[in-house]
Amino acid sequence: MINGQEIIFAPLLPWPVIAGIAVLAALMVGIALWRGLRGWWLRGLAALALIAALTNPSLLSEERDPLRDIALVLVDDTASNRLGIREEQTEAALAHLEGALEGLGDIDTRVIRLPDGPGNSGTQLTTALAEALAELPRDRIAGIFALSDGQIHDETPGLTLPAPFHLLKTGEESDWDRRLIIRNAPAFAILGEPITLTLRVEDQGAVPPDLSRFATLDYAINGGEMRQAMVPVGEDMEITVTLDRGGMNVLQFELEEAPGELTTRNNAAIVQINGVRDRLSVLLVSGEPNAGQRTWRNLLKSDPAVDLVHFTILRPPDRHDGVPVNELSLIAFPTRELFVEKIDEFDLIIFDRYRRRGILPNSYFANIARYVEDGGALLVVGGPELASADSIWRSPLGDVFPAYPTARVIEEGFRPQVTELGKRHPVTSGLEALSPMTEDGPGWGRWFRQIDMIPDRGQVVMSGHDDRPLLMLDRVRDGRLALLTSDQTWLWDRGYEGGGPQLELLRRLAHWMMGEPDLEEETLSATAEGNRVTIIRRTLRDEVGEVTVTGPDGTETVLELEEHGPGEYRAEWDAPEIGLYRLSESDLEAVVALGPQAPREFEETIATAEKLRPLVTASRGGVVRVEEGLPDLRLVREGRAAAGRGWLGLTPRDAYLTTELRTAALLPGWLWLMLAAGLALGAWLREGR
């Protein structure tokens, strides 16, 4: 306990009034002195006593408890400070500091650990320091120690420190690292057209002089086959790729590990590019006029990304019906150009109630079948002509059909239904939720015509009258074919009996035929939000296997999927760290990137003191490399250098806590009056002599 005393004043009058009285008294004493009056000095003492009484002086006594000084220790637990032996160095330095501080006595140690900053913000050391200084009493802080590799990613302008700041730098002098940088990558790319990405490989730190100046780069698109390229180190390099899949494409880049480099965590990068079609070229060939023609035409013309070529063939060229020549179209139907020369330029061909009329020879139909097998898409919308002798099924095109007609046309009301397989198929999954359910199934309107067909392959995803196939999907080698055995989707479009999800069904159907990844039957995908990974597996099978997740460091985690809906299985998993994760199940693979394209913690991995040098210099602190040995601690006076060879200093703050205050008048009021009266009486007596 420490005792302290001081004199305080509690004036009986305002200070300006007391000052005026003092001036007046001094003037009167001065006049007495000037006139040579005896006892003038006694009069001055009397006035002084009265003025002192007006100031009401008191003696303030306080009892103080000394407070222990505080040593603030910032421990860098971020990813870059866990590389190599840095984590062991950090813990050893922390144990040494705690022991040395305890040996100094009367010092409390406050340890603050710094995790990876949120949202790829990196190491937020100065922010954590500013927050700690705001919470702790600054007048008790005797020293600040940072155990870090010095790679920080924040700045706190105007930060003033109450004590010396010292950096105990981790890492080794021989550290070096190689990293991959994505300089430029587009967010969108047109399918089938080459795009250019700019990459760079950089070496940092104590690079071995005999290291090759070229690095091997592996890259893949959407988890496909790895390709290799030799890239120069320290120079920008352009790589050209071509996307062939719509939607989000994942490009994976990875450098081969160089011997002795600090980490491979910055050797990989993920680029996500959205693949879009420049223009979707659709050939719509209509036969018999029907109400559905306008539905198809309006649907395709409403999309600005669709180039529609629409031909309605009503009259064969050899027909003679007496129509005047001036009333006939003079534009010849370009059959050879469309179905032979330019057929591969179309993304989708639609036959809407078309019958063979002798306009298209069998060689053209054979070419259309070849187009489908080579990767094209064909949609056939059937009416009564599909069951007739003029059916296109009876042409070479019938070889790619997933079903054959029985020649029966059913003209009875029926409500389209989604089959059990269709509930799992992405094209028709969830359609029933777009309308209210009834006892008989979805509450959408009826259709009144269906062509009876018997499937021999493919997938029946919708059924009609007496569970007969209504919509069939099939893969024909590299291409796709859809067969709709009714021409009355327009009833839904016009809202008959409440209508139905005609627009959504046709949109999904067209996108499936274009090979959109979101509508594939067998898919494995993953999305990330923060460190939470959601894994989605779509399948037509009744069960799926476990998913193996391979982390950035090569560790594998096996996850079980739970059924989330028909044909959809999911799992949610908290990833332990940011980076690139690879997923596999059966023969399916996927990749997902957690965190940014290039995590800030691994942009620069070589330990440095330069980023913290301003704080060290301003507070007269010091920098010590842990690799060279741990420093001793000393107490130094405030304002003096707090670092030297092999030692770091702390400044004692001598802070205290006042526990008790006592106030007593310096002299009682009556004593002041008696003193003043006695002095005045003495002055009067002396003058009277």
C-alpha positions in Angstrom: 0.0 0.0 0.0 1.2 3.5 -0.9 0.2 6.7 1.0 0.0 10.0 -0.9 -0.8 13.6 0.3 -1.5 16.8 -1.5 -3.1 20.2 -0.8 -6.3 21.0 -2.6 -8.5 24.2 -2.6 -12.3 24.6 -2.3 -12.7 28.4 -2.5 -15.5 30.0 -0.6 -15.8 32.6 -3.4 -15.3 32.4 -7.1 -11.7 32.6 -8.1 -12.1 35.8 -10.0 -13.5 37.5 -6.9 -10.6 36.2 -4.7 -8.1 37.4 -7.4 -9.7 40.8 -7.2 -9.5 40.9 -3.5 -5.8 39.9 -3.7 -5.1 42.7 -6.1 -6.8 45.2 -3.9 -5.0 44.0 -0.8 -1.6 44.2 -2.7 -2.5 47.7 -3.8 -3.3 48.8 -0.2 -0.1 47.2 1.1 1.9 48.9 -1.7 0.4 52.4 -0.7 1.3 51.8 2.9 4.8 50.9 1.9 5.0 54.0 -0.3 3.8 56.3 2.5 6.3 54.7 4.9 3.7 53.6 7.3 5.1 51.4 10.1 3.7 47.8 10.3 2.9 47.6 6.6 4.2 44.1 6.4 1.9 43.0 9.2 -1.0 44.4 7.3 0.2 42.4 4.2 0.4 39.2 6.3 -3.1 39.8 7.7 -4.5 40.3 4.1 -2.7 37.1 3.0 -4.3 35.2 5.9 -7.7 36.4 4.9 -7.2 35.5 1.3 -5.9 32.0 2.3 -9.0 31.5 4.4 -11.2 32.4 1.4 -9.4 29.7 -0.7 -10.3 27.1 1.9 -7.1 24.9 1.6 -7.5 21.3 2.6 -5.1 18.3 2.9 -6.0 15.4 0.7 -4.7 12.0 1.9 -5.1 8.9 -0.3 -4.2 5.2 0.1 -3.0 3.4 -3.1 -2.7 -0.2 -4.1 0.0 -0.8 -6.8 -1.2 -2.4 -10.0 0.7 -5.1 -11.9 2.0 -4.2 -15.4 0.6 -6.0 -18.4 2.6 -7.6 -21.2 0.5 -8.2 -24.3 1.5 -11.2 -26.5 -0.1 -11.6 -30.0 0.2 -15.2 -31.3 -0.2 -15.6 -35.0 -2.2 -18.8 -35.6 -3.0 -18.1 -39.2 -2.3 -20.5 -42.1 0.9 -18.9 -43.2 2.4 -19.1 -39.7 1.7 -22.9 -39.6 4.0 -23.6 -42.5 7.2 -25.6 -42.0 8.5 -25.4 -38.4 6.8 -22.0 -37.7 4.1 -23.5 -35.5 6.8 -25.2 -33.3 8.8 -22.0 -33.2 5.8 -20.0 -32.2 4.9 -22.3 -29.3 8.5 -22.4 -28.1 8.8 -18.6 -28.2 5.5 -18.3 -26.3 6.6 -20.7 -23.6 9.9 -18.8 -23.3 8.2 -15.4 -23.0 5.7 -16.6 -20.4 8.5 -18.0 -18.3 10.7 -14.8 -18.7 7.8 -12.5 -17.9 6.9 -14.5 -14.8 10.5 -14.2 -13.7 10.4 -10.4 -13.8 7.6 -10.3 -11.3 4.5 -8.0 -11.0 3.7 -8.5 -14.7 0.5 -10.1 -16.0 0.7 -11.8 -19.4 -2.3 -11.4 -21.8 -2.1 -13.8 -24.7 -4.2 -13.1 -27.8 -4.3 -15.7 -30.6 -5.1 -14.6 -34.1 -7.0 -17.0 -36.3 -7.4 -16.7 -40.1 -9.4 -13.5 -40.8 -13.0 -13.9 -42.0 -13.7 -13.7 -45.7 -10.2 -14.1 -47.0 -9.0 -11.0 -45.0 -5.8 -12.7 -44.0 -3.8 -11.9 -40.9 -5.5 -9.0 -39.0 -2.7 -8.4 -36.5 -2.9 -4.6 -36.1 -6.7 -4.7 -35.9 -6.5 -7.3 -33.1 -3.8 -5.1 -31.4 -6.1 -2.0 -31.6 -9.0 -3.9 -30.2 -6.9 -5.2 -27.3 -5.6 -1.7 -26.5 -9.1 -0.4 -26.4 -10.1 -3.0 -23.9 -7.0 -2.9 -21.6 -5.8 0.0 -19.5 -3.1 1.6 -21.6 -1.3 3.0 -18.5 -0.5 -0.5 -17.4 0.9 -2.0 -20.6 4.6 -2.4 -20.3 5.4 -4.2 -23.5 3.8 -5.7 -26.7 5.2 -8.9 -28.3 4.1 -10.3 -31.7 5.0 -14.0 -32.5 4.4 -14.0 -36.2 6.0 -14.5 -39.7 5.3 -10.8 -40.2 2.9 -11.4 -43.2 0.0 -9.2 -42.1 -2.8 -8.0 -44.3 -4.3 -5.0 -42.5 -3.3 -1.5 -41.6 -4.5 0.7 -38.7 -3.5 4.3 -39.5 -2.8 6.5 -36.5 -2.3 3.6 -34.1 -0.2 4.8 -31.2 1.4 2.4 -28.8 1.8 3.0 -25.0 4.8 0.6 -24.8 7.6 -0.9 -26.9 6.5 -3.2 -29.7 8.7 -6.3 -30.4 8.5 -8.8 -33.2 9.7 -12.4 -32.7 9.8 -13.5 -36.3 9.3 -17.1 -37.2 10.5 -19.0 -40.3 13.9 -19.9 -41.6 16.4 -18.0 -43.6 16.5 -20.7 -46.2 12.7 -20.7 -46.9 11.6 -20.3 -50.5 8.3 -20.9 -52.2 6.7 -21.2 -55.7 3.2 -20.0 -56.3 0.7 -19.9 -59.2 -1.1 -16.7 -60.0 -4.1 -16.3 -62.3 -3.5 -12.9 -63.8 -6.6 -12.7 -66.0 -9.6 -15.0 -66.5 -12.9 -14.2 -68.1 -16.2 -14.7 -66.2 -18.1 -15.7 -69.3 -17.1 -17.6 -72.4 -18.9 -18.6 -75.6 -19.2 -22.3 -76.1 -17.0 -23.6 -78.9 -14.8 -20.5 -79.1 -11.3 -20.4 -77.7 -10.6 -18.2 -74.6 -7.3 -17.1 -73.3 -6.2 -17.1 -69.6 -3.1 -15.4 -68.4 -1.1 -17.2 -65.7 2.2 -16.5 -63.9 4.5 -18.7 -61.8 6.6 -16.9 -59.3 9.4 -17.9 -56.9 10.0 -16.1 -53.6 12.6 -16.3 -50.9 16.0 -18.0 -51.0 15.5 -19.8 -54.3 18.1 -22.5 -55.0 20.4 -21.3 -57.8 20.3 -24.7 -59.6 16.5 -24.7 -59.8 14.9 -25.0 -63.3 13.4 -21.9 -64.7 10.5 -23.8 -66.1 7.6 -25.4 -64.2 5.2 -28.2 -65.2 1.6 -27.0 -65.1 -1.3 -29.6 -65.1 -4.8 -28.3 -65.9 -8.2 -29.9 -66.5 -11.7 -28.7 -67.4 -14.6 -29.9 -65.3 -12.6 -32.7 -63.7 -11.7 -34.2 -67.1 -8.4 -35.5 -68.3 -5.3 -33.6 -67.1 -3.3 -31.8 -69.7 0.3 -30.5 -69.3 2.2 -27.4 -70.2 5.7 -26.1 -69.5 5.5 -22.5 -68.2 8.5 -20.2 -67.6 9.0 -18.9 -64.1 8.7 -15.2 -63.5 6.9 -14.5 -66.8 3.3 -14.1 -67.8 2.0 -17.0 -70.0 -1.2 -17.4 -71.9 -3.1 -20.6 -72.1 -6.0 -21.1 -74.6 -8.9 -23.4 -73.8 -12.3 -24.1 -75.4 -15.4 -24.8 -73.4 -18.0 -27.3 -74.7 -20.4 -27.4 -71.8 -23.0 -24.8 -70.9 -23.4 -23.4 -67.4 -20.6 -23.1 -64.8 -17.3 -24.7 -65.9 -14.6 -25.4 -63.4 -11.0 -25.1 -64.7 -8.4 -26.6 -62.4 -4.7 -25.6 -62.5 -1.9 -27.2 -60.5 1.8 -26.9 -60.5 4.0 -29.9 -59.9 5.8 -29.7 -56.5 9.3 -28.3 -56.6 11.8 -29.9 -54.3 12.2 -28.0 -51.1 9.5 -25.4 -51.6 7.7 -24.2 -48.5 4.2 -25.2 -49.4 2.1 -26.5 -52.3 -1.0 -24.8 -51.0 -0.5 -22.0 -53.5 0.4 -24.3 -56.4 -3.2 -24.8 -57.3 -6.0 -22.5 -58.5 -9.6 -22.9 -59.5 -11.2 -20.7 -62.2 -15.0 -20.8 -62.7 -16.2 -19.6 -66.1 -19.8 -19.6 -67.2 -20.2 -21.1 -70.6 -22.9 -19.5 -72.7 -24.1 -20.2 -76.2 -23.6 -17.4 -78.6 -26.8 -18.2 -80.5 -28.9 -21.3 -80.3 -29.8 -22.4 -83.8 -33.1 -24.3 -84.1 -34.7 -25.8 -87.1 -38.5 -26.2 -86.7 -40.1 -28.3 -89.4 -43.9 -28.3 -89.3 -46.3 -30.5 -91.2 -50.0 -30.5 -90.7 -51.3 -27.1 -89.4 -52.3 -27.4 -85.8 -52.8 -25.2 -82.7 -49.5 -26.3 -81.3 -47.5 -24.6 -84.1 -48.0 -21.2 -82.6 -47.0 -22.5 -79.2 -43.7 -23.8 -80.4 -43.1 -20.7 -82.5 -43.9 -18.2 -79.7 -41.7 -20.2 -77.3 -38.7 -20.2 -79.5 -39.1 -16.6 -80.8 -39.5 -15.2 -77.3 -35.9 -16.1 -76.5 -33.5 -13.6 -78.1 -30.7 -16.1 -77.9 -32.5 -18.4 -80.4 -32.1 -18.2 -84.1 -35.2 -19.9 -85.4 -35.5 -21.4 -88.9 -39.2 -22.4 -89.4 -40.6 -24.2 -92.4 -44.1 -25.4 -92.8 -44.4 -27.9 -95.6 -48.0 -28.0 -96.8 -47.7 -28.9 -100.5 -45.2 -31.3 -102.2 -43.5 -30.0 -105.3 -45.2 -32.6 -107.6 -48.7 -31.7 -106.5 -51.0 -30.2 -109.2 -54.1 -28.7 -107.7 -54.9 -25.8 -110.1 -53.5 -23.1 -107.8 -52.5 -20.0 -110.0 -48.8 -19.6 -110.3 -48.9 -16.0 -109.1 -50.4 -17.2 -105.8 -47.6 -19.7 -105.1 -44.5 -18.9 -103.1 -41.5 -18.3 -105.4 -39.1 -19.4 -102.6 -37.9 -22.9 -103.2 -37.6 -25.0 -100.1 -33.9 -25.4 -99.5 -34.0 -29.0 -98.5 -30.5 -30.0 -99.5 -29.0 -26.9 -97.9 -30.8 -27.5 -94.6 -30.7 -31.3 -94.3 -27.3 -32.0 -95.9 -25.0 -29.1 -96.2 -25.8 -27.1 -93.0 -27.5 -29.7 -90.8 -24.5 -29.8 -88.4 -24.9 -26.1 -87.7 -28.2 -26.6 -85.9 -28.2 -27.2 -82.2 -31.8 -28.6 -82.2 -34.1 -30.0 -84.9 -37.8 -30.2 -84.1 -40.3 -32.2 -86.3 -43.8 -31.0 -85.3 -46.4 -33.3 -86.8 -44.4 -33.9 -89.9 -45.3 -36.7 -92.4 -43.3 -38.0 -95.3 -44.6 -36.3 -98.5 -41.8 -37.1 -100.9 -40.0 -33.8 -100.3 -37.3 -35.3 -98.1 -35.8 -38.5 -99.6 -34.6 -41.3 -97.4 -31.0 -40.2 -97.7 -32.0 -36.9 -96.0 -33.6 -38.9 -93.1 -30.5 -41.0 -92.9 -28.4 -37.9 -92.6 -30.6 -36.6 -89.8 -30.1 -39.9 -88.0 -26.4 -39.5 -88.5 -26.6 -36.0 -87.1 -28.3 -37.3 -84.0 -25.7 -40.1 -83.5 -22.9 -37.6 -83.9 -24.1 -35.4 -81.0 -27.1 -33.6 -82.4 -30.5 -33.1 -80.7 -33.9 -34.1 -82.2 -37.3 -33.5 -80.8 -40.3 -35.3 -82.4 -43.8 -34.1 -81.6 -46.3 -36.7 -82.9 -49.8 -36.4 -84.1 -52.0 -38.8 -86.1 -49.5 -38.8 -88.9 -47.0 -40.6 -86.6 -49.2 -43.6 -86.6 -49.9 -43.6 -90.4 -48.1 -45.1 -93.3 -46.4 -41.8 -94.0 -44.9 -41.8 -90.5 -41.3 -40.6 -90.3 -40.7 -43.7 -88.1 -40.9 -45.7 -91.4 -37.9 -43.8 -92.7 -34.2 -44.4 -91.8 -34.9 -41.9 -89.0 -36.9 -44.6 -87.3 -33.7 -46.4 -86.4 -33.0 -43.9 -83.7 -36.5 -43.8 -82.3 -36.9 -45.2 -78.7 -40.3 -46.6 -79.6 -42.4 -47.8 -82.5 -46.1 -47.0 -83.2 -48.9 -49.5 -83.1 -50.9 -47.4 -85.7 -53.5 -46.6 -83.0 -54.6 -43.0 -82.3 -56.2 -42.6 -78.9 -58.7 -39.7 -78.8 -59.9 -39.8 -75.3 -59.4 -37.4 -72.4 -56.5 -38.2 -70.1 -54.4 -36.3 -67.5 -50.7 -36.5 -68.1 -48.8 -38.1 -65.3 -45.1 -38.1 -64.2 -43.9 -41.7 -64.0 -41.9 -43.1 -61.1 -38.8 -42.7 -63.2 -39.9 -39.2 -64.2 -40.0 -38.2 -60.6 -36.3 -38.8 -60.5 -35.4 -37.4 -63.9 -34.3 -33.7 -63.9 -36.5 -32.9 -66.9 -39.8 -33.8 -65.1 -38.8 -33.9 -61.4 -40.8 -31.4 -59.4 -43.3 -30.7 -62.1 -46.1 -31.9 -60.0 -45.3 -29.3 -57.3 -46.2 -26.6 -59.9 -49.9 -27.3 -59.6 -52.3 -28.4 -56.8 -52.5 -32.1 -56.2 -55.8 -34.0 -56.6 -56.9 -37.6 -55.8 -56.0 -38.6 -59.4 -52.6 -36.8 -59.4 -51.5 -33.4 -60.4 -54.3 -30.9 -60.8 -53.5 -29.8 -64.3 -55.7 -30.0 -67.4 -56.4 -32.9 -69.7 -55.2 -33.7 -73.2 -57.4 -35.5 -75.7 -55.1 -37.2 -78.2 -52.2 -39.6 -77.9 -50.3 -41.9 -80.3 -50.0 -45.4 -79.0 -46.3 -46.4 -79.1 -44.4 -49.3 -77.6 -41.0 -48.4 -76.1 -38.0 -50.6 -76.8 -35.3 -48.4 -75.2 -34.9 -45.0 -73.6 -36.6 -43.6 -70.5 -40.4 -43.0 -70.2 -40.7 -40.0 -67.9 -44.4 -39.1 -68.5 -47.4 -41.3 -69.2 -50.8 -40.7 -70.7 -53.9 -42.8 -71.4 -53.8 -46.1 -69.5 -50.1 -45.4 -68.5 -49.0 -45.5 -72.1 -45.7 -43.6 -72.9 -46.3 -39.9 -73.4 -42.8 -38.4 -73.2 -39.7 -40.6 -73.9 -36.0 -39.5 -73.6 -33.1 -41.4 -75.1 -29.4 -41.0 -75.7 -28.4 -42.1 -79.2 -24.6 -42.6 -79.1 -23.4 -39.0 -78.7 -26.8 -37.3 -79.4 -30.1 -37.0 -77.7 -33.7 -37.6 -78.8 -37.0 -36.8 -77.2 -40.3 -38.2 -78.4 -43.6 -36.6 -77.4 -46.6 -38.8 -78.4 -49.2 -36.0 -78.3 -49.6 -32.7 -80.1 -51.8 -31.1 -77.4 -49.4 -29.3 -75.1 -51.1 -26.1 -76.3 -54.1 -27.0 -74.1 -51.9 -26.2 -71.1 -50.6 -23.1 -72.7 -54.2 -21.8 -73.1 -55.2 -22.7 -69.6 -57.7 -25.4 -70.4 -59.0 -26.9 -67.2 -56.4 -24.9 -65.3 -53.6 -25.5 -67.8 -50.3 -26.9 -66.7 -46.5 -26.3 -66.5 -46.2 -26.4 -70.3 -43.5 -23.6 -70.5 -41.4 -25.2 -67.7 -41.6 -28.6 -69.3 -40.6 -27.5 -72.7 -37.8 -25.3 -71.3 -36.4 -28.2 -69.4 -36.8 -30.5 -72.4 -34.9 -28.1 -74.7 -32.1 -27.5 -72.1 -31.7 -31.3 -71.5 -31.3 -31.8 -75.2 -28.7 -29.1 -75.3 -26.7 -31.0 -72.6 -27.1 -28.5 -69.8 -25.2 -29.9 -66.7 -28.1 -29.0 -64.3 -30.4 -31.4 -66.2 -28.0 -34.4 -66.5 -29.4 -37.6 -65.1 -26.2 -38.7 -63.2 -24.4 -35.8 -61.6 -22.2 -35.1 -58.7 -21.9 -31.4 -57.7 -21.0 -29.3 -54.7 -21.5 -25.8 -53.5 -19.7 -23.9 -50.8 -20.8 -21.2 -48.5 -18.1 -20.2 -46.1 -16.6 -23.5 -44.9 -19.9 -25.4 -45.3 -19.9 -27.7 -48.3 -23.2 -29.0 -49.7 -22.8 -32.1 -51.8 -25.6 -33.0 -54.3 -25.9 -36.3 -56.1 -28.6 -36.8 -58.7 -29.3 -40.2 -60.0 -31.9 -42.4 -61.6 -30.8 -45.4 -59.4 -32.5 -46.4 -56.2 -29.3 -46.0 -54.1 -25.9 -44.3 -54.3 -22.6 -45.0 -52.7 -20.4 -43.0 -50.4 -18.7 -39.8 -51.5 -14.9 -39.5 -51.0 -13.7 -36.0 -50.4 -10.0 -35.3 -50.9 -8.7 -32.2 -49.2 -6.0 -29.7 -50.2 -3.5 -31.6 -48.1 -4.4 -35.0 -49.5 -6.4 -36.3 -46.6 -9.6 -38.2 -47.5 -13.0 -38.0 -45.9 -15.8 -40.5 -46.6 -19.3 -39.1 -46.4 -22.7 -40.8 -46.5 -25.5 -39.2 -48.6 -29.0 -39.0 -47.4 -32.0 -39.0 -49.7 -33.4 -35.4 -50.0 -36.1 -36.1 -52.6 -36.7 -38.5 -55.6 -33.4 -39.0 -57.3 -31.6 -36.5 -55.2 -29.1 -37.3 -52.4 -27.3 -34.7 -50.2 -24.7 -34.3 -47.6 -23.5 -31.3 -45.7 -20.0 -31.1 -44.4 -17.8 -28.5 -42.6 -14.4 -28.4 -44.3 -11.5 -27.9 -41.9 -9.7 -25.3 -44.1 -9.9 -23.3 -47.3 -8.6 -24.7 -50.6 -9.5 -27.1 -53.4 -11.5 -30.2 -52.6 -12.0 -33.2 -55.0 -15.2 -35.3 -54.8 -15.7 -38.7 -56.2 -18.5 -41.3 -56.2 -18.5 -44.3 -58.5 -17.2 -43.0 -61.8 -18.3 -39.4 -61.2 -16.0 -36.6 -60.1 -16.4 -33.0 -59.1 -14.3 -30.2 -57.6 -15.2 -27.4 -55.3 -13.1 -24.4 -54.1 -13.4 -23.1 -50.6 -12.3 -19.5 -50.1 -10.9 -17.3 -52.8 -9.2 -18.1 -56.0 -5.9 -17.3 -54.3 -6.0 -17.2 -50.5 -4.3 -14.2 -49.1 -2.5 -16.3 -46.5 -0.5 -18.0 -49.3 0.0 -15.1 -51.6 3.3 -14.3 -49.8 4.7 -17.0 -47.5 8.3 -15.8 -46.8 8.7 -14.4 -43.3 9.4 -10.6 -43.2 9.6 -7.8 -40.7 9.1 -5.0 -43.1 5.3 -4.8 -42.7 5.6 -4.3 -38.9 8.7 -2.2 -39.0 6.9 1.1 -38.6 5.4 0.0 -35.3 8.7 -1.4 -34.1 10.6 1.8 -35.0 8.0 4.2 -33.6 7.9 2.5 -30.2 11.7 1.9 -30.0 11.2 -1.9 -30.0 13.1 -4.6 -31.6 13.0 -7.6 -34.1 14.3 -11.0 -33.2 14.5 -14.0 -35.5 13.4 -17.0 -33.5 15.7 -19.3 -35.6 18.7 -17.4 -34.1 17.7 -17.8 -30.5 15.2 -16.4 -28.0 15.9 -13.1 -26.2 16.3 -12.2 -22.6 13.8 -9.6 -21.1 14.8 -6.5 -19.2 13.1 -3.5 -17.5 14.1 -0.1 -19.0 13.0 3.4 -18.3 10.4 5.0 -20.4 11.7 6.8 -23.4 14.9 4.8 -23.7 15.7 2.2 -26.3 13.9 -1.1 -25.4 15.9 -3.5 -27.5 19.5 -4.6 -27.8 21.7 -7.5 -28.8 20.0 -10.6 -27.4 17.5 -8.7 -25.2 14.1 -7.0 -25.4 12.8 -4.4 -22.9 9.7 -3.5 -21.0 8.9 -0.1 -19.4 7.5 -0.3 -15.8 4.4 1.9 -15.6 4.0 2.3 -11.8 0.2 2.3 -12.1 -1.8 2.2 -9.0 -5.4 2.0 -7.7 -6.7 4.5 -5.1 -8.5 2.6 -2.4 -9.3 5.4 0.1 -9.4 9.3 0.1 -9.5 11.5 3.2 -9.9 15.3 3.2 -9.2 17.6 6.2 -9.0 21.4 6.4 -5.4 22.7 6.6 -6.5 25.1 9.4 -9.9 25.6 10.9 -11.8 28.7 9.8 -11.7 30.3 13.3 -7.9 29.9 13.4 -7.5 31.8 10.1 -9.7 34.6 11.5 -7.7 34.8 14.7 -4.4 34.8 12.8 -5.6 37.6 10.5 -7.0 39.5 13.5 -3.7 39.1 15.5 -1.7 40.3 12.6 -4.0 43.3 12.0 -3.8 44.2 15.8 0.0 43.9 15.7 0.1 46.3 12.7 -2.2 48.8 14.6 -0.1 48.7 17.7 3.2 49.1 15.8 1.8 52.1 14.0 0.6 53.6 17.2 4.0 53.8 18.7 
